[in-house]
């Protein structure tokens, strides 16, 4: 299927790559300042401060501590109004006025490149970060202590949540990059996104619609102006960006087959099969010379042949299928759609740009129940259809509009200004291309997915 390529943006060049990268995969060992404890709580680097490795038990304890920190602070950052609404536009305008005042007062100080800070550390860098966190409301106290204490850690976690970053409890590379985005740049980001929201306001004419805010990795179902459902989503990786789409949802497919797009077959599946032919049968694929030809015997296919690149591939229905147990059909020129996934562990990541352009929905069965509710499909009926293993295609009596939009700044109804990484570099299309994105999670299993 065709995809929009990544855009261009200078800010993305120094911020996006760090923001999209999953820290545990970096394998970085940071040198801790003198006085730091042997085992720092929440250590995101997977090492002790003397460079030694940590046990699986210690790693699990730190992950639990990070999760508890996130769970304690994150409820105040949920977007409880539609991303595109009068309330959202008004809140963005207030955010612009707030950042105009911040800029007029001189903004905030930058933090030296390469700074890495952990609980218990002391230094002038902590004072500089405290000043920014106080200015932006992440710290309620203006106490300028040079110590990385519990108060500072909470403020830092609020900043990470507010900027769509992983709550590490540390000043890590991607947090440092976000801290060093200047107040004028943030103001411009707010103004750019207010203009986007205003340009999209006509979508609210529909009584019911679905909206996916791609850089926020969030889906909303809107019913007569109210938020009926929200869900985490996985979107396209920067090299295969999820496009801006306005379409209509016309059908729900339980236990769909996956017709592998030619681009995915040529760039992902065939190279995978050349390295590991067993992947074909393990993942239940069929292959044909063309769509009118009968299936080939995979044991007699020379995967290294040049002819293979023109072959057509289909994956059988099942829980193993790349589309999971349900596909939401929304015809459009990009051939993208929404669907379930067997890789549900990816929804727990803060940066979720992993797909080949389609949108994977965490609460997909809740979304299906909302879409089919007017046709007397109860949540229990949806759950039963998802469990019985039978292919069922349900046409919507009244199609529902769906919009994939790109908003990297928004303000929640409690007045909290939030930013998200410009994963496709669309905030300033005339700027340089961002660096290559390295977002990889081990649980992806190098799977071939839409």
C-alpha positions as CSV (number, residue, x, y, z in Angstrom):
1,X,0.0,0.0,0.0
2,X,1.2,3.6,-0.6
3,X,2.3,5.6,2.4
4,X,3.2,9.2,3.0
5,X,6.9,9.6,3.6
6,X,8.3,11.5,6.7
7,X,8.2,15.3,6.6
8,X,11.0,17.6,7.4
9,X,11.7,19.7,10.5
10,X,14.8,21.0,12.2
11,X,13.4,20.6,15.6
12,X,12.6,17.0,14.9
13,X,16.3,16.5,14.0
14,X,17.4,17.0,17.6
15,X,14.3,15.9,19.4
16,X,12.3,13.3,17.6
17,X,14.9,10.6,17.2
18,X,15.5,10.6,20.9
19,X,11.9,10.8,21.8
20,X,10.9,7.8,19.6
21,X,13.7,5.5,20.8
22,X,12.8,3.0,23.5
23,X,15.5,3.6,26.2
24,X,15.9,0.0,27.4
25,X,17.2,-0.9,24.0
26,X,20.0,1.6,23.9
27,X,22.3,-0.3,26.1
28,X,23.8,2.9,27.5
29,X,25.9,2.9,30.7
30,X,26.1,6.3,32.3
31,X,28.8,7.4,34.7
32,X,27.1,8.5,37.9
33,X,28.4,11.5,39.8
34,X,30.2,10.9,43.1
35,X,27.9,10.2,46.0
36,X,25.3,8.4,44.0
37,X,24.0,5.1,45.5
38,X,25.3,1.8,44.3
39,X,21.8,0.8,43.0
40,X,19.8,3.9,42.1
41,X,16.0,3.3,42.1
42,X,14.3,3.5,38.7
43,X,17.7,3.3,36.9
44,X,16.7,3.2,33.2
45,X,20.1,2.2,32.0
46,X,20.0,-1.4,33.4
47,X,23.3,-1.0,35.3
48,X,24.6,-0.2,38.7
49,X,26.4,3.1,39.0
50,X,29.7,1.2,38.9
51,X,28.9,-0.2,35.5
52,X,27.9,-3.6,36.6
53,X,24.7,-5.4,35.4
54,X,21.6,-5.7,37.6
55,X,19.6,-8.8,38.3
56,X,16.3,-9.6,36.7
57,X,14.6,-9.1,40.1
58,X,16.2,-5.7,40.5
59,X,15.2,-4.7,37.0
60,X,11.6,-5.8,37.7
61,X,11.5,-3.8,40.9
62,X,12.6,-0.7,39.1
63,X,10.1,-1.2,36.4
64,X,7.4,-1.5,39.0
65,X,8.5,1.7,40.7
66,X,8.4,3.5,37.4
67,X,4.9,2.2,36.7
68,X,3.7,3.2,40.2
69,X,5.1,6.7,39.6
70,X,3.3,6.9,36.3
71,X,0.0,5.5,37.7
72,X,0.1,8.0,40.5
73,X,0.6,11.1,38.4
74,X,-0.9,10.3,35.0
75,X,-4.6,10.6,35.6
76,X,-4.4,14.4,35.6
77,X,-3.1,14.4,32.0
78,X,-5.9,12.5,30.3
79,X,-7.5,14.4,27.4
80,X,-11.2,14.3,28.4
81,X,-12.6,16.5,25.6
82,X,-12.4,15.9,21.9
83,X,-9.0,16.9,20.3
84,X,-11.0,18.9,17.7
85,X,-13.7,21.0,19.5
86,X,-14.5,24.5,20.7
87,X,-13.3,23.5,24.1
88,X,-10.0,22.3,22.8
89,X,-9.5,25.4,20.7
90,X,-10.3,27.7,23.6
91,X,-7.8,25.8,25.8
92,X,-5.1,26.0,23.2
93,X,-5.6,29.8,23.0
94,X,-5.2,30.0,26.8
95,X,-2.0,27.9,26.4
96,X,-0.7,30.3,23.8
97,X,-1.3,33.2,26.1
98,X,0.5,31.4,28.9
99,X,3.6,30.7,26.8
100,X,3.6,34.3,25.5
101,X,3.9,35.4,29.1
102,X,6.7,32.8,29.7
103,X,8.6,34.0,26.6
104,X,8.1,37.7,27.6
105,X,9.7,36.8,31.0
106,X,12.7,35.3,29.3
107,X,11.8,31.7,28.9
108,X,13.9,29.0,30.7
109,X,17.5,28.1,30.8
110,X,19.0,25.4,28.7
111,X,20.7,22.3,30.2
112,X,24.2,21.3,29.0
113,X,24.3,18.6,26.4
114,X,25.1,15.1,27.7
115,X,23.6,15.8,31.1
116,X,22.4,12.6,32.8
117,X,20.9,12.9,36.3
118,X,19.7,10.3,38.8
119,X,18.1,10.4,42.3
120,X,20.6,11.6,44.8
121,X,22.7,13.6,42.4
122,X,23.5,17.3,43.0
123,X,24.5,20.0,40.6
124,X,23.7,23.3,38.9
125,X,21.9,21.4,36.1
126,X,19.2,20.4,38.6
127,X,18.6,24.0,39.6
128,X,18.2,25.0,35.9
129,X,15.7,22.2,35.4
130,X,13.8,23.0,38.6
131,X,13.4,26.6,37.3
132,X,11.9,25.3,34.0
133,X,9.6,22.8,35.8
134,X,8.4,25.6,38.1
135,X,7.8,28.0,35.1
136,X,5.7,25.3,33.2
137,X,3.8,24.2,36.3
138,X,5.4,20.7,36.7
139,X,6.7,21.8,40.1
140,X,4.5,23.7,42.5
141,X,7.4,24.8,44.6
142,X,10.0,27.4,43.4
143,X,12.6,26.0,45.9
144,X,15.8,26.0,43.9
145,X,17.5,23.0,45.6
146,X,20.5,21.5,43.7
147,X,19.5,18.0,44.9
148,X,17.6,15.3,42.9
149,X,15.1,14.5,45.6
150,X,11.6,13.1,45.6
151,X,10.0,16.4,44.8
152,X,12.2,16.9,41.8
153,X,11.6,13.4,40.6
154,X,7.8,14.0,40.7
155,X,8.1,17.2,38.8
156,X,10.3,15.5,36.2
157,X,7.8,12.7,35.8
158,X,5.0,15.2,35.3
159,X,7.1,16.9,32.6
160,X,7.7,13.5,30.9
161,X,4.0,12.6,30.9
162,X,3.1,16.1,29.6
163,X,5.5,15.7,26.8
164,X,4.6,12.1,25.8
165,X,7.8,10.6,27.1
166,X,8.5,7.4,29.0
167,X,8.4,8.0,32.8
168,X,11.9,7.0,33.6
169,X,12.4,8.9,36.8
170,X,15.7,10.2,35.4
171,X,17.0,12.9,33.2
172,X,17.8,10.8,30.2
173,X,18.7,11.7,26.6
174,X,15.1,12.2,25.3
175,X,14.0,14.1,28.4
176,X,17.0,16.3,28.0
177,X,16.1,17.0,24.4
178,X,12.6,18.0,25.3
179,X,13.8,20.2,28.2
180,X,16.0,22.1,25.7
181,X,13.2,22.9,23.3
182,X,12.9,26.7,23.9
183,X,9.9,28.7,24.9
184,X,9.6,30.4,21.5
185,X,9.6,27.0,19.8
186,X,6.9,25.7,22.1
187,X,4.8,28.8,21.5
188,X,5.2,28.3,17.7
189,X,4.1,24.6,18.2
190,X,1.0,25.7,20.1
191,X,0.1,28.3,17.4
192,X,0.6,25.7,14.6
193,X,-1.7,23.3,16.3
194,X,-4.4,25.8,17.1
195,X,-4.5,26.6,13.3
196,X,-4.8,22.8,12.6
197,X,-7.7,22.4,15.1
198,X,-9.6,25.4,13.6
199,X,-9.1,24.0,10.1
200,X,-10.6,20.6,11.2
201,X,-13.7,22.0,13.0
202,X,-16.1,21.0,10.3
203,X,-15.7,17.3,11.3
204,X,-17.8,18.1,14.3
205,X,-20.9,18.4,12.1
206,X,-21.2,14.6,12.2
207,X,-23.1,13.3,15.2
208,X,-20.7,10.3,15.6
209,X,-17.2,10.0,14.4
210,X,-13.8,8.5,15.2
211,X,-10.6,10.6,15.4
212,X,-7.0,9.3,15.6
213,X,-4.4,11.8,16.8
214,X,-1.4,10.2,15.3
215,X,1.5,11.8,17.3
216,X,-0.5,11.4,20.5
217,X,-1.0,7.7,19.7
218,X,-4.6,8.1,20.8
219,X,-8.0,7.3,19.3
220,X,-11.2,9.1,20.3
221,X,-14.8,8.1,19.6
222,X,-17.0,11.2,19.6
223,X,-20.8,11.0,20.2
224,X,-22.7,14.3,19.8
225,X,-19.8,16.3,20.9
226,X,-18.9,14.1,23.9
227,X,-16.0,11.7,24.3
228,X,-17.5,8.3,24.3
229,X,-14.3,6.2,24.2
230,X,-10.5,6.7,24.0
231,X,-7.8,4.2,23.3
232,X,-4.1,3.9,22.9
233,X,-3.1,3.1,19.3
234,X,0.0,2.1,17.4
235,X,0.7,4.1,14.2
236,X,3.1,4.0,11.3
237,X,6.8,4.2,11.8
238,X,8.4,7.4,10.3
239,X,9.5,5.6,7.1
240,X,5.9,4.4,6.6
241,X,4.0,7.3,8.1
242,X,0.3,7.0,8.8
243,X,-1.3,9.5,6.4
244,X,-3.8,12.2,7.1
245,X,-7.1,10.5,6.1
246,X,-10.7,11.4,6.2
247,X,-12.9,8.4,5.3
248,X,-16.0,6.5,6.4
249,X,-16.1,3.2,8.4
250,X,-18.4,0.9,6.4
251,X,-17.7,-2.6,7.8
252,X,-16.3,-4.6,10.6
253,X,-14.6,-7.9,9.7
254,X,-14.2,-10.6,12.4
255,X,-11.4,-13.0,11.8
256,X,-10.1,-11.4,8.6
257,X,-7.5,-12.6,6.3
258,X,-4.5,-10.3,5.7
259,X,-3.8,-9.5,2.1
260,X,-0.1,-8.5,2.3
261,X,0.5,-5.2,0.4
262,X,3.2,-5.4,-2.3
263,X,5.4,-2.9,-0.5
264,X,5.2,-4.9,2.8
265,X,5.8,-8.2,0.9
266,X,8.9,-6.8,-0.9
267,X,10.4,-4.9,1.9
268,X,9.6,-7.1,4.9
269,X,8.0,-10.5,4.2
270,X,10.2,-11.8,1.4
271,X,13.5,-10.7,3.1
272,X,12.2,-12.5,6.2
273,X,11.4,-15.6,4.3
274,X,14.8,-15.7,2.6
275,X,16.4,-15.7,6.1
276,X,13.8,-18.0,7.7
277,X,11.6,-20.0,5.4
278,X,9.8,-21.6,8.4
279,X,8.2,-18.2,9.1
280,X,5.9,-18.9,6.1
281,X,4.2,-21.9,7.7
282,X,4.6,-20.8,11.3
283,X,2.6,-17.6,10.6
284,X,0.1,-19.4,8.3
285,X,0.7,-17.6,4.9
286,X,-0.3,-18.6,1.4
287,X,1.5,-17.5,-1.7
288,X,0.3,-17.2,-5.4
289,X,2.0,-16.1,-8.6
290,X,-0.9,-13.7,-9.1
291,X,-4.3,-13.2,-7.6
292,X,-6.0,-15.5,-10.1
293,X,-3.5,-18.4,-9.6
294,X,-3.8,-21.3,-7.2
295,X,-1.6,-21.4,-4.1
296,X,1.9,-22.6,-4.5
297,X,3.6,-25.3,-2.5
298,X,6.0,-23.3,-0.3
299,X,8.5,-26.1,-0.1
300,X,9.0,-25.8,-3.9
301,X,9.4,-22.0,-3.9
302,X,12.9,-20.6,-4.4
303,X,12.6,-17.6,-2.1
304,X,15.9,-16.2,-3.6
305,X,14.4,-16.1,-7.1
306,X,13.8,-12.7,-8.6
307,X,10.3,-13.8,-9.5
308,X,9.3,-14.0,-5.9
309,X,9.0,-10.2,-5.6
310,X,5.9,-10.2,-7.8
311,X,4.2,-13.0,-5.8
312,X,1.0,-12.4,-3.8
313,X,0.7,-13.3,-0.2
314,X,-2.3,-13.9,2.1
315,X,-2.3,-14.7,5.9
316,X,-5.0,-17.0,7.2
317,X,-7.4,-15.8,9.8
318,X,-6.7,-16.5,13.4
319,X,-5.4,-14.9,16.6
320,X,-1.9,-15.1,15.1
321,X,-3.0,-13.0,12.1
322,X,-1.3,-9.6,11.9
323,X,-4.7,-8.0,12.0
324,X,-5.7,-9.8,15.1
325,X,-9.3,-10.9,15.3
326,X,-11.0,-7.8,13.9
327,X,-10.4,-5.3,11.0
328,X,-12.3,-2.0,10.7
329,X,-12.9,-1.3,7.0
330,X,-12.6,2.4,6.0
331,X,-12.0,2.6,2.2
332,X,-9.5,5.3,1.2
333,X,-6.8,6.0,-1.4
334,X,-4.0,5.0,1.0
335,X,-5.5,1.6,1.7
336,X,-4.9,2.1,5.4
337,X,-7.4,0.9,8.1
338,X,-7.7,0.1,11.8
339,X,-7.4,-3.3,13.3
340,X,-6.6,-5.5,16.3
341,X,-3.1,-7.0,16.8
342,X,-1.5,-10.0,18.4
343,X,1.3,-7.7,19.6
344,X,-0.6,-6.1,22.4
345,X,2.4,-5.6,24.6
346,X,3.4,-2.6,22.4
347,X,0.5,-0.5,23.7
348,X,2.4,-0.1,27.0
349,X,5.2,1.8,25.2
350,X,5.2,5.6,25.4
351,X,6.3,5.9,21.7
352,X,4.2,3.7,19.5
353,X,5.3,4.3,15.9
354,X,5.7,0.7,14.9
355,X,3.3,-0.2,12.0
356,X,3.5,0.1,8.2
357,X,0.9,2.8,8.2
358,X,-2.3,1.2,9.5
359,X,-3.6,1.9,13.0
360,X,-3.7,-0.8,15.7
361,X,-6.3,-0.1,18.4
362,X,-5.8,-1.3,21.9
363,X,-9.6,-1.2,22.9
364,X,-10.6,-2.4,19.5
365,X,-13.5,-4.5,20.7
366,X,-14.9,-1.6,22.7
367,X,-14.6,0.5,19.5
368,X,-16.5,-2.2,17.6
369,X,-19.2,-2.3,20.2
370,X,-19.6,1.5,19.9
371,X,-19.7,1.3,16.1
372,X,-22.2,-1.5,16.0
373,X,-24.2,-0.4,19.0
374,X,-27.0,1.2,17.0
375,X,-27.4,-2.2,15.3
376,X,-28.1,-4.0,18.6
377,X,-24.6,-5.4,19.0
378,X,-24.0,-5.4,22.7
379,X,-20.5,-5.6,24.1
380,X,-21.2,-9.2,25.0
381,X,-22.2,-10.0,21.4
382,X,-19.0,-8.4,20.2
383,X,-16.9,-10.4,22.7
384,X,-18.7,-13.6,21.6
385,X,-17.9,-12.9,17.9
386,X,-14.3,-12.3,18.8
387,X,-14.1,-15.6,20.6
388,X,-15.8,-18.0,18.3
389,X,-13.1,-18.0,15.5
390,X,-15.6,-17.7,12.7
391,X,-15.3,-15.2,9.9
392,X,-18.1,-12.6,10.1
393,X,-18.5,-9.4,8.1
394,X,-20.9,-6.8,9.5
395,X,-21.9,-3.9,7.4
396,X,-22.7,-0.7,9.2
397,X,-26.2,0.5,8.5
398,X,-25.0,4.1,8.8
399,X,-21.3,4.6,8.0
400,X,-19.3,6.5,10.6
401,X,-16.7,9.2,9.6
402,X,-13.1,8.6,10.7
403,X,-10.3,11.1,10.6
404,X,-6.5,10.6,11.1
405,X,-5.2,13.9,12.2
406,X,-1.8,15.3,13.3
407,X,-1.8,17.4,16.5
408,X,1.5,17.7,18.5
409,X,0.2,20.2,21.0
410,X,-3.1,20.3,22.9
411,X,-4.4,21.5,26.3
412,X,-6.5,19.3,28.5
413,X,-9.6,20.7,30.1
414,X,-7.7,21.3,33.4
415,X,-5.4,23.7,31.7
416,X,-2.4,21.5,31.4
417,X,-0.4,22.3,28.2
418,X,0.8,19.1,26.6
419,X,3.2,18.4,23.7
420,X,4.0,15.3,21.7
421,X,7.1,14.5,19.6
422,X,6.7,15.6,15.9
423,X,7.3,12.0,14.8
424,X,6.9,12.8,11.1
425,X,8.4,16.3,11.1
426,X,5.2,17.9,9.9
427,X,5.3,20.9,12.1
428,X,7.7,22.7,9.8
429,X,7.6,21.1,6.4
430,X,10.3,23.3,4.9
431,X,13.0,22.3,7.4
432,X,15.6,19.5,7.1
433,X,14.6,15.9,7.2
434,X,14.8,14.3,10.7
435,X,17.4,11.7,11.4
436,X,16.6,8.1,11.0
437,X,14.2,6.8,13.7
438,X,15.3,3.8,15.8
439,X,12.2,2.9,17.7
440,X,12.5,-0.8,18.3
441,X,10.9,-3.0,21.0
442,X,12.0,-6.6,21.6
443,X,8.4,-7.8,21.7
444,X,7.9,-6.8,18.1
445,X,9.5,-10.1,17.3
446,X,10.6,-8.7,14.0
447,X,7.1,-9.6,12.9
448,X,5.8,-8.6,9.4
449,X,2.8,-6.4,10.1
450,X,0.6,-3.8,8.4
